[in-house]
Amino acid sequence: MILNNDPLGLYSIDIKYEGSTRATQYCIDDFMKRLYGSRKIANMTILTCENYHALMLCFENQDYIVFIKSGLTSGYPGTGPNGTSLIIRLAEEAGITIKELNAAPSLFKRINFSLATVKDVEFIKKNSKESLDYDRLCLKNVNKEYVQQAKDSFKKNKDIIFVRAEDEKTKDSVEIDRAKALKMLQEIHEAVVKSKKTSLLTKMMIGAKIISIIKELYDLTDFIQQ
């Protein structure tokens, strides 16, 4: 009889699935969330099947794996190849080790159906290699300016993003969208001023809006402090 040293599965690998098989932008967004997240990406494996690509992200804490589904492509101009090239360049810039593996259709399908196993993860880790064909995967029109625009756009459109501090490996700093916070405060001020010139019913409606805005700000602050 084989002894089960982990009967409750407390030491299992946590496998997450993100991105989309149909939308490249979702793959880019989810990769960037992980790139700027509290867990540091140690290496990234590009899983290739024909001209489609999925990603496996491994983190410094080795019990955590994220698969980005195959909304990424290569071999022709367009959104899919641009996304693949952008992610590779972002990973390079962050010093992430990049590997590639030609995946069998069955493995690819399990990833896209969110059904990859621990054995699949171990197989990918064992067989992936650092031998990228940059001419095939990195388009020339995805240059430094393109990459910077993508980063600026991502940060601008997110209310809160998590950024690793450069000098502290164990702590995270939080960047808040100050413009949104100021706009919300301005709405409160305008609502208070307006309430002095309106009927009781309108005042009640404005009051409800003020409470809603204050609650949103409170929830935001409470989330940051956690």
N, C-alpha and C positions, 0 to 999 in steps of 0.2 A: 504493500500500500504506500502510495506517495504522500508524503506529509505536505499539507497545505499551510505554508507559513504566513499567509495573508487571507484568512477566511472571510473577512469583511470587505476585501478589496480596497483597503485604505491606502495602499501604495501603488495603485494602478496609474497608468498614464492618462492624463486628462486631454482628450482630443476634441478640438473645436473645429467647426466648419463655417467659413465666411465666403464673401464674394458671391458671384453669380455665374452660371454657365451662359447667360444671355446678355449680360451687361458688363462691359469692360470697366466702366466707371466705378461700379460697385467693388470690383476687385482692387482698383487703385485706391479708393477711399478706405477700404478695410485694411489694406496693406499699410497705408499711411497712419491709420489709427494705431496699428501695432508698432510701427516704426517709432512713433512719438509716445508710445505707451510706457507704463511703469515697468513692464518686463522687457529686458534687453534681448533683442534677437541675436543669437550666436551664429546661426547659419541658415541659409535658404537654399532649398533644392527645387530646381525647375523641373517639373515632370512633363515630359513631352510625349504626345501621341499624335502622329501625323503632324499637322501644323497647329495643333491646339496645345495649350500649356496650362497646367495647374501649379500651385506652389505648396511646398511644405516648409513651414517656419518652425525652427527649433530655438528654444530660449536657453538662457544661462541656467535657469532652474529646469533640469532635464525631464521633469515629470509633466511637462506642458507642451502640447503640439497644436499648431493651427494650420489647417489646410485652407488655401484659397482656391475656390473652384475654377473650372477652365473657361473663364470669360476672356482669356488672353490668347492671342494667336501670333503667327509670324508668317513670313513668306510673301507678303504683298503690302502695299501702302494702305493705311486706314487706321481706324480707331483701335482695333485689337492689337496690331503690331506696335502702334505708338504706346499703348499701355504696357506691353511687355518690356519694351525698351526703356520706358520711364522708370518702371519698378527696378530694373537691373541697375540703372544709373543711380537711383536713390540708395539702393543697397550698397553699391560700390562706395558712394560718398560717405555712408555711415560705417564703413569698414566691416561689413558683414561678409562672411565667407559664402561664395556662391558656387553651387554644384548643379549638375544636371543628370537626369536619368531618363532613358527611353522607356516609358512605361507601357506595359501590355494593356490592351483595351479593357480587360477585366478589372485590373487595378484602377485604371482611370475611372471606370464606371462606378466602382465602390466609393471612390472619393467624391464624385459628383452626386451620388445618392446618400452621402453622409454615412457610409457603412464601412469605412476603412478600419482595420483591426490593428492591435498591437504588433502582430506579426508583419503586417504591411509596413508599419513604421520602421520596424527593425530591418526589414528587407531594403527599404529605401535608404536608410542610413548606411547599410553595409555596401550597397552597390552603386550609389551615386558618386560621381567624380567631378573634380574641378577642371573641366575641359570644355569651356563654352565656345561655341562658334559665334563670335561677336558680329561678324558680317551678316549672319543669318538672323540673329536675335536683336541686335541693336541698330535701329534705323539712324541714318545720318542726320535727319531733320530734328531728332530729339537731342538738342544741344544743351549747353549750360543754361541759356536763357529760357528754354522750354521747361527745363527742370525747375528753375527758380519760380517761373510763373505758376507751375502746378503747386509748388509748396506754398506760395503766397495765397493762392486761391483757396487751398485747403484750410489754411489757418484763418483766413478771413471769413469763411462760411461756417465755421464751427464756433459755437458759443464758448465752449470750454475744451481745451485740449491739454493733455498731460505731456510735459516735456522733461526729459531726464536732465538733471543738473550736470554740467560738465565736470565739476570737481567733487561730486558726491555720488558714489555708486549706489548707496542704500537709500537715498532720499529723492523725492520727486517734488518739483515745483509746479504750480498751477498757473496757467496763463488765462486771464479772464477777458472776455470781450467787453472792455470798458465802454465802448460806444453804445452798446445795447443797454448797459446799466444806466448810463446817463440819460438815454432816451426814455427809459421807463420812469426815472425820477422826474424828467421834464413833463411827462404825461400826468403824473401825480400833481405837480404844481399847477398845470393848466386846468386840471379837473377841479382843484380846490378854488382857483380864481373864478372859474365858470359857475361853480355852485352858488356863489353869492348873488348871482343875477337870474336864477332860475326857480321854477316852481318846486313844491315839495316832492312830487312824483319824480321829476327829473333829478332832484338832489339824491333821492334814494337810488336811482339807477347809476348815477355818477359814483355814489358811495360804494356800491357793489363793485364797480370797475376798479376803484382805488384799492379796495380790499383784495381783489384778484391780483392786481399788480404787486401789492405789498407781499402777498403770499408767494408769488413767483420769485421775488427777490429773496424772501426768507428761505424758500426751498433751495435756491441757488447757493446761499451762504451756508446752509446746513449741509448740503452735499459736499462743499469744498472742505468743511471742517472734519468730515468723516475720514 
